[in-house]
């Protein structure tokens, strides 16, 4: 789990070109609606980056505001995909 959250933080920072460091992002850090970089185009970029990094497929019907609510919700989703 720690490895996944760290990797998700890295993907967020790299893909969205965030100024935050991994240490500044916690599981409770809000994402969609809180980060101007995470607009509709940013979501698509992030999904592609996550699929590539974790070798998972995120289906269109899995997209939703709850998925991108926090770093923790995104990490939990990735963990669930990896466990499937």
N, C-alpha and C positions, 0 to 999 in steps of 0.2 A: 504494500500500500504506500509506504513512504517513497519507494522508488517510482511508483506511478505518479504520485502527486508532484514529485520533483520533475519528472519528465513532462507532465502536463504544464507546469510552470514554465519550463524551458520552451516548449512549443508556443505557449501564449506570448512570451517575451520576444521570441525570434519572429514569429509569424506576424504579429501585430506591431512589431517594433516598439514595444513598450519601454518606458524609461525606468520602470520599477525593476528592482533586483528580485531574484527568487525569494530572498528572505523577507521582502516587503509584501509578498503575496502569501496569504494564509488560506485555509480551506473556506473561511468565511468572506473572503474578498469578493465583493459583487462584480459581476462581469457585464452582461447585456443590460444596457441602459445606464451603466455607470462608467464604462470605458468608451469614450468617443471613437476609438479605433475599432471597436467591435460593432460596426454597422452591418448592413446586409452583405456587403462585399467582404467584410472582415470575417463574417461567419462562414462564408463559402471557403475562403482561404484557410481558416482555422480547421474546418472539417477535412479538407484535403490534406493538410499538414498532419492532423491526428491520424487519419487513415494510413498515411505513409509511415509515420513514426511507429505506430503500434500494430501495423498490418491488420487493420480491422476495416469493416465496411459499415458506414453509417447511412442507413436508408432515409429517404426523404421524409417518411412518416415519423421518424424518430426526432426530427428537428422540432424544437419547441423552446419557448422562453425558459421553461424549467430546466432544460438541459444546460443552458448557458447562464443560469442564475448566479452561481458562485463557482469558485475554483473547486470547491468540494463536490458540488453536484456534477460538474464535468468530469472530475476524477472518478467519482463513483460510477458514472456511466461507462467510462473507459474500462474500469476494473470489471464491470459486469460483462462488457463485450469480450474482454480477454478470457473470462471464465467460461464463456459460452462455447 
